[in-house]
Amino acid sequence: MDNHLLPPNATSKERAISSTLSRTDTISVPIRELWQPHTCPERLLPWLAWALSVDEWDEQWSESQKRNAIDASVYLHRHKGTPVAVQRAVDLIFDDAEVQEWFHYGGQPFHFRIVSDDAFTSEREYHRLIRIIEAAKNARSRLEAIIIRSRVTHELTLATATAQGNRTQLGPRPTTLRNEPSTLKVAAAQHCATRVRIVPKQLRLAIQAATTAQATAYHESRHITIRG
């Protein structure tokens, strides 16, 4: 028994069409998945982009770039002309970009700039960034600059050197010497020493303390001379 309401004089073609259409409810069509940018099959992404009015599209993009552009389209159309729309558009190019308005850095009124630690991978990406910014911003605002920051990290090694000692020089006529203990002070770099010199036919002992100071580099010494 045929499951249709065609009259007895229906042609075979009409009966075939009726029979085919009567089974459409048994065909699995994942409508919900087709309208989601992250679940839609890759071959259908261009049609989904057209349906959601994506402003910028390039067949040379990677699959993730295409899906991200579709995902951001509805948000951009809802918030066009606002700083958050510009921020969302810039996020399609850079991962850590920041949109700074003129009152954030003391610039000219109604100007803004883009600051990022990333770098452009190609000239194509630069021109794409300019186009999506122009599409997302309002007509009054003006892009002043795109600042790409670079950071260089160096290892810093800190060390401290301390030296202390006595130096005694004897001439032909040695004599008994008494050396007062030297004072040791700690600084970033320190040298402390006592120097004794005996000159022939000079028997008078004179000790003069050196001036001491504490600083990044420190040196303390005693110079002893025996004179006659």
BELBELJO-V549457 format. One record per residue. N is the residue number from 1. RES is the residue in one small letter. SS is DSSP state (H for helix, E for strand, - for the rest). PHI is phi in degrees with one decimal (NA if undefined). OMEGA is omega as a letter, one per 30 degrees, with the letter a starting at -180 (none if undefined). Layout:
n = (N | N)
res = (RES | RES)
ss = (SS | SS)
phi = (PHI | PHI)
omega = (OMEGA | OMEGA)
This chain:
n = (1 | 2 | 3 | 4 | 5 | 6 | 7 | 8 | 9 | 10 | 11 | 12 | 13 | 14 | 15 | 16 | 17 | 18 | 19 | 20 | 21 | 22 | 23 | 24 | 25 | 26 | 27 | 28 | 29 | 30 | 31 | 32 | 33 | 34 | 35 | 36 | 37 | 38 | 39 | 40 | 41 | 42 | 43 | 44 | 45 | 46 | 47 | 48 | 49 | 50 | 51 | 52 | 53 | 54 | 55 | 56 | 57 | 58 | 59 | 60 | 61 | 62 | 63 | 64 | 65 | 66 | 67 | 68 | 69 | 70 | 71 | 72 | 73 | 74 | 75 | 76 | 77 | 78 | 79 | 80 | 81 | 82 | 83 | 84 | 85 | 86 | 87 | 88 | 89 | 90 | 91 | 92 | 93 | 94 | 95 | 96 | 97 | 98 | 99 | 100 | 101 | 102 | 103 | 104 | 105 | 106 | 107 | 108 | 109 | 110 | 111 | 112 | 113 | 114 | 115 | 116 | 117 | 118 | 119 | 120 | 121 | 122 | 123 | 124 | 125 | 126 | 127 | 128 | 129 | 130 | 131 | 132 | 133 | 134 | 135 | 136 | 137 | 138 | 139 | 140 | 141 | 142 | 143 | 144 | 145 | 146 | 147 | 148 | 149 | 150 | 151 | 152 | 153 | 154 | 155 | 156 | 157 | 158 | 159 | 160 | 161 | 162 | 163 | 164 | 165 | 166 | 167 | 168 | 169 | 170 | 171 | 172 | 173 | 174 | 175 | 176 | 177 | 178 | 179 | 180 | 181 | 182 | 183 | 184 | 185 | 186 | 187 | 188 | 189 | 190 | 191 | 192 | 193 | 194 | 195 | 196 | 197 | 198 | 199 | 200 | 201 | 202 | 203 | 204 | 205 | 206 | 207 | 208 | 209 | 210 | 211 | 212 | 213 | 214 | 215 | 216 | 217 | 218 | 219 | 220 | 221 | 222 | 223 | 224 | 225 | 226 | 227 | 228)
res = (m | d | n | h | l | l | p | p | n | a | t | s | k | e | r | a | i | s | s | t | l | s | r | t | d | t | i | s | v | p | i | r | e | l | w | q | p | h | t | c | p | e | r | l | l | p | w | l | a | w | a | l | s | v | d | e | w | d | e | q | w | s | e | s | q | k | r | n | a | i | d | a | s | v | y | l | h | r | h | k | g | t | p | v | a | v | q | r | a | v | d | l | i | f | d | d | a | e | v | q | e | w | f | h | y | g | g | q | p | f | h | f | r | i | v | s | d | d | a | f | t | s | e | r | e | y | h | r | l | i | r | i | i | e | a | a | k | n | a | r | s | r | l | e | a | i | i | i | r | s | r | v | t | h | e | l | t | l | a | t | a | t | a | q | g | n | r | t | q | l | g | p | r | p | t | t | l | r | n | e | p | s | t | l | k | v | a | a | a | q | h | c | a | t | r | v | r | i | v | p | k | q | l | r | l | a | i | q | a | a | t | t | a | q | a | t | a | y | h | e | s | r | h | i | t | i | r | g)
ss = (- | - | - | - | - | - | - | - | - | - | - | H | H | H | H | H | H | H | H | H | H | - | - | H | H | H | - | - | - | - | H | H | H | H | - | - | - | - | - | - | - | H | H | H | H | H | H | H | H | H | H | - | - | - | - | - | - | - | - | - | - | - | H | H | H | H | H | H | H | H | H | H | H | H | H | H | H | H | H | - | - | - | H | H | H | H | H | H | H | H | - | - | - | - | - | - | - | E | E | E | E | H | H | H | H | - | - | - | - | - | E | E | E | E | E | E | - | - | - | - | - | - | H | H | H | H | H | H | H | H | H | H | H | H | H | H | - | - | - | - | - | E | E | E | E | E | E | E | - | - | - | - | - | - | - | - | - | - | - | - | E | E | E | E | E | E | E | E | E | - | - | - | - | - | - | - | - | - | - | - | - | - | - | - | - | - | - | - | E | E | E | E | E | E | E | E | E | E | - | - | - | - | - | E | E | E | E | E | E | - | - | - | - | - | - | - | E | E | E | E | E | E | E | E | E | E | E | -)
phi = (NA | -76.1 | -97.0 | -156.4 | -112.1 | -71.3 | -70.7 | -60.8 | -89.8 | -66.3 | -75.7 | -66.1 | -67.6 | -64.4 | -66.8 | -67.0 | -65.1 | -63.7 | -68.3 | -70.2 | -68.7 | -72.7 | -109.4 | -64.8 | -72.1 | -91.8 | -84.7 | -81.6 | -121.7 | -77.7 | -59.7 | -60.3 | -68.9 | -67.5 | -93.9 | -102.0 | -63.6 | -95.5 | -121.1 | -66.9 | -58.0 | -60.1 | -66.6 | -99.2 | -61.6 | -58.9 | -72.0 | -67.5 | -63.4 | -65.2 | -66.0 | -99.9 | 57.0 | -69.2 | -73.7 | -121.7 | -144.8 | -144.3 | -67.6 | -80.9 | -66.1 | -74.3 | -62.0 | -65.8 | -64.5 | -64.6 | -65.8 | -65.8 | -64.5 | -66.7 | -62.6 | -85.1 | -62.3 | -62.5 | -62.8 | -64.6 | -68.7 | -74.5 | -119.6 | -57.1 | 89.8 | -116.5 | -60.7 | -67.7 | -68.1 | -64.4 | -62.4 | -65.1 | -67.4 | -66.5 | -63.4 | -71.1 | -105.0 | -110.2 | -86.9 | -130.3 | -72.4 | -130.6 | -93.7 | -110.2 | -82.6 | -58.2 | -78.5 | -81.2 | -127.1 | 73.1 | -89.5 | -74.2 | -56.0 | 67.7 | -107.1 | -150.0 | -140.0 | -111.7 | -121.5 | -150.8 | -93.0 | -81.0 | -132.3 | -70.7 | -82.4 | -162.1 | -67.0 | -60.6 | -65.6 | -63.5 | -66.3 | -64.0 | -59.7 | -62.6 | -66.8 | -71.5 | -68.2 | -62.5 | -76.9 | -94.2 | -80.5 | -84.8 | -70.9 | -77.9 | -76.3 | -135.5 | -72.8 | -91.5 | -161.2 | -118.4 | -104.1 | -105.9 | -90.3 | -127.0 | -123.8 | -119.9 | -112.3 | -122.6 | -79.9 | -115.4 | -111.0 | -111.3 | -149.3 | -129.9 | -120.2 | -129.0 | -134.2 | -147.0 | -171.1 | -120.4 | -125.0 | -121.7 | -119.8 | -105.0 | -100.7 | -63.7 | -118.5 | -68.7 | -142.3 | -83.4 | -118.1 | -121.6 | -106.7 | -74.8 | -62.7 | -82.6 | -97.2 | -106.0 | -120.3 | -96.6 | -145.1 | -60.2 | -142.0 | -140.8 | -135.7 | -130.4 | -152.1 | -121.4 | -116.3 | -118.8 | -131.5 | -110.6 | -104.1 | -57.5 | 65.4 | -128.2 | -104.0 | -78.7 | -101.1 | -128.5 | -118.3 | -123.9 | -75.1 | -77.5 | -71.7 | -109.3 | -152.7 | -108.0 | -154.1 | -63.3 | -117.0 | -133.5 | -138.9 | -131.3 | -148.5 | -125.4 | -110.7 | -113.2 | -125.4 | -101.6 | -122.4 | -91.3)
omega = (a | a | l | a | a | l | a | a | l | a | l | l | l | l | l | l | a | a | l | a | l | a | a | a | l | l | a | l | a | a | a | a | a | a | l | a | a | l | l | l | a | a | a | a | l | l | l | l | l | a | a | l | l | a | a | a | l | a | l | l | l | a | l | l | l | a | l | l | l | a | a | a | a | l | a | l | l | a | a | a | a | l | a | l | l | l | l | l | l | l | l | a | a | l | a | a | l | l | a | l | a | a | l | a | l | l | l | a | l | l | l | l | l | l | a | l | l | l | l | l | a | l | l | l | l | a | l | l | a | a | a | l | l | l | a | a | l | a | a | a | a | l | a | a | l | a | l | a | l | a | l | a | l | l | a | l | l | l | l | l | l | l | l | a | l | l | a | l | a | l | a | a | a | l | a | a | l | a | l | a | l | l | a | l | a | l | a | l | a | l | a | a | l | a | a | l | l | a | l | l | l | a | a | a | l | a | a | a | l | l | a | l | l | a | a | l | a | l | l | a | l | l | a | l | l | a | l | none)
